[in-house]
Amino acid sequence: MRKPAVNIEKIIGEDKFKEYYNLGLINNTALRNYKIKWDYYNLRSYQSKYDAIFILMDKYYLSYESIYSILFRKNSVKTRGN
């Protein structure tokens, strides 16, 4: 069973998020990727898979391969060793 997507726009509007963002604790790429996934989740309710990807390509100025990779690659957490 998949977890429901979290509405990122609601979280971004919160004061704590803004504070963390201003401190540099929010990864901009990860945030953008989550927004893309959220948009895709919403677009799929009335668009085909490919149409949704093309809409996201135009919105975020990314290639098909980039959007596809963001949406469908397995998530891997990169950590730095000490």
Buried (B, 14 or more C-beta within 10 A) or exposed (E): EEEEEEEBEEEEEEEEBEEEEEEEEBEEEEBEBBBBBBBBBEBEEEBEEEEBBBBBBEEBEBEEEBBBEBBEEEEEEEEEEE
